[in-house]
Amino acid sequence: MKKMTINGMVVQVEDHWTILEACRFYGMDIPTLCYRDGLSPGGICRLCVVEIGKGERTKLVTSCNYPVEDGLVVRTHTKRVIRARKMLVELLLARCPSSKTLQDLAAKMGVQRVRFKVKDEKCILCGLCVRMCEEQMGAKAIGFAGRGKERRVTPPFDIKSDVCRNCGACMYICPVCQLRCQGPEPPSVVCGACLNVEPVCLQDNDDVMCYLDTCGWCYKMKKR
Amino acid sequence: MNRRKIKSPSDLEKLRQEILAKRDPKKPRIAICAGTGCLALGARKVITTFKEELKKRGLENEVEIRETGCPGFCEKGTIVVIYPEGIYYLQVQPGDVPEIVEKTLVEKKHVERLLYTDPTTNEKAIHEDEIPFYKHQMRLLIGNNIKVDPKNIDDYIALGGYRALAKALPEMTPEEVIEEVKRANLRGRGGGGFPAGRKWETTRNAPGEPKYVIVNCDEGDPGAFMNRALMEGNPHSVIEGLIIGAYAIGSHEGFIYVRDEYPLAVENTGIALEQAREYGLLGRDIMGSGFDFDVKIFRGAGAFISGESSALMSSLEGKVGAPKPKYVHTSIKGLWNKPSNLNNVETWANIPLIINKGARWFTSIGTEGSKGTKIFALVGKVNNTGLVEVPFGITLREIIYNIGGGIPNNKKFKAVQTGGPSGGCIPERFIDTAVDFDELTKLGSMMGSGGMIVMDEDTCMVDVARYFIDFLVDESCGRCVPCREGLERMSEILNDICEGRGKEGDIELLEELSEVMKDTSMCGLGRTAPNPVLTTIHYFRDEYDAHIKEKKCPAHVCKALIEYYIDAEKCTGCLACLKACPEGAIAGEKERVHVINREKCSKCGICYDTCKFGAVIIS
């Protein structure tokens, strides 16, 4: 067992855990997109960033693949973290506005505008399908090809893979193919925010103050 | 060639004496730069012409020709140095060869027109230490390039090469070697500036066998070529450093990662390794010390990102060269999850110096936090481009004006980009800054691998930021969201600004995006990528404002924001611009005022350059 601090609370954690696993165990809500139980962490979407360290020397790390260590000080909701997460969702939403998963994330985080030119890509390159195919289905029928903006998910050499069993796991796990959101129309892009629960505590503190899921209760109370 | 194995340090000294005894120091020797830069300028032809000319005169046994590494003054290639006098001939063409042979080798006179001429005083300089470009440098690493043939290990041994190895192996324990490097405070020359000694110690103490040592010669910065010059010009200095490092770390296997775009470096390093093996300087029981070590060359496919440590190791493993999350350092879990120590070419080349002359001597050079010398690739709008090796603490002004010879055509200096595409632009008001790792970081730039791109008043800073970001968009591996999406959006916004579609709020958005990219990107590429944008916004915000608010490009670079027209009062009707215009956009008759048709004009600027009367004006 190791001892670490999460949002000011000293907790005991299992040696092999990541920060994300520790936070989830203690009920802290950290948004994720490219992370799934049962698959190796990708560290691609960067939404699960948390701030670690004390005083001046803090940095953001992805909690999904950062191993816990003794004396680690983690803060899951700071201004720096929230700013980063919002920008990342904004970037993803501009790429792929028709994903309900992304729209929900945007709504939950209070992303109310997209300042970039809107594209209509079909894929956010989170790599869930690639890891699903390799790690759970044992097929390795798809992978990444290309570099930078040329990067894409495809079977080797862009030809139909002979190890693909058409099992559909890649489609099942995709956060974009499934649940197409019919809502947004460019240029507004954001579908109207079904839900907005930015923790209002941030206006006064640089930490989230309640240790439950960000329920938005205080936000609604203040609005009233 | 059959080479005798060196079995002890005294064997090495004996061999050195034998090599020196065979050589007559008074025998004339022609050293010709056969580095990539000079070869591109036709050095191969110069070399063959020299050989033919000597043969014709029956001098082939009297005079030795040596194809050497790059001495750095690439602006003035092909460089030919005649020893023993050390006469420097610059910009030598094959046609000059008979004259050099006739005058210098036979009559012992100088060929005046091929000597360095000071552009202001017209004074000639004959020797290396008289040429201002060399005079102000401190050439500890690159200075030997012109003296050795990289394809012949004897040249390096004759200069005292492998002496540091002969000192380290029998006399010092691995811990003592690490202690010496730590005391020398040698910081990594590849960009990060991490203390090499500490990295070595971490790798040495990390659990797991085998341990690997790796040379990083995946130099991808536009305009930087110091690693190439060392690797192809004096590979043994790097190999010697690597063997010493391997001994200190306890590694028996090393790799030299060279990008395949450097074919000459690959070739020369391969020959160097082969010759070192023949002498027993690599392989089993090196110099009778019982220490085994060997090196393989790995040719990289040339991705910029492969210079990043974890990406380089992925590439070495045969995978795609993409970075891995580094919450456990590569010095603990690197290549094939084993402790791996990666250092830049230049860092390795410093090791023999430190072992030979001691940490005390090394720390006497440089500043408080940065010791030793650094090779910079001085390029851009500067008179003398080339490789410049200077001690840390020298000011930018000294590099650009004393060594670089100032800005061409009497233009004004505007900024200098240090650290390659991920570095930052340092404006004129900081020109007296002392150059070292910490000072450059304070200004928002970085040392990087030592690229130094000088810009004059005709450079648009928004365009510069756009250029570097466009480069990085292509070079990002595309794995994590902030780097892939962020760079693409940044490029989109900057291109919009340059093409007159900038809008209020763009600067703030760029700044916010930059901060998030710095915070959340997976590897160093994404974390440093916003530097050119942040520094240009910080130091040249007025230029951004002019582009966005007034739709003007103050430096007249961004084509969408400028118009060419002809001043009717100055135009003499000479037809020069009319004939030069590739679009046929200029109308006019002889001795009548010419007019530019804006619809046809492609804004190439040829008319502006052609007009002798200054009648073509940019607005």
Interface residues (C-beta under 8 A of the other chain):
Chain A: G43 I44 C45 R46 V49 K59 L60 V61 T62 N65 Y66 P67 R80 R83 A84 M87 L88 L91 L92 A94 R95 R115 F116 K117 I124 L125 F144 G146 R147 G148 K149 E150 R151
Chain B: A303 I305 V320 P325 Y327 V328 V473 D474 E475 S476 C477 G478 R479 C480 V481 P482 R484 E485 G486 L487 E488 R489 E492 G505 L509 E512 L513 E515 V516 D519 T520 S521 M522
